[in-house]
Amino acid sequence: MKRELTPTEARSGLISGRIFLILLISSIGAVVAMALAWYFLFPYGG
């Protein structure tokens, strides 16, 4: 049986999940931005 989380523990889990989500989204955004920049800099597959 799982023990109850204190409000602080629950909040820290929520925050770390949110930070992970933000890191994931920003990483995907960075990859997309680099791909677009590469495409505009080298449009002929250079």
N, C-alpha and C positions, 0 to 999 in steps of 0.2 A: 504494500500500500504506500502511495506517495504521501510525503508529509506536506503540510500546508506551507505555502510561500509567504514570507512576510511582505508587506507592501513595498519595502525597499528592494527586496530580491526580485519581486515581480517587475518593478519599475526598471531595474537594471537590465533584466532580460529583455524587456521591451525596447529599451534604448539601444542595447547592443544589436538587437535584430534590425532596428531602424538604421543604425550606422552601417551594418553589413549591406543592407539594401541600397543605401546611398552610395557606398563604395562600388557596388556592383553596377548600378546605373551609370555612375560617372565613368567607370572603366569602359563600359559599352559605348558611352558617348564619346570618349576619347578615341576609341578605335574607329568609330564611324567618322569622326572629324579628321583623323589622320588619313583614312581611306579617301575621303572627299578631297582633302588637300592634295594627296598624291595624284588623284584622278585629274584635278585641275592643273597641277604642275606638269604632269606627264600624260597628256591626253591620248598619245599614240602608243601606250604600253611600253614606253621608253625603257 
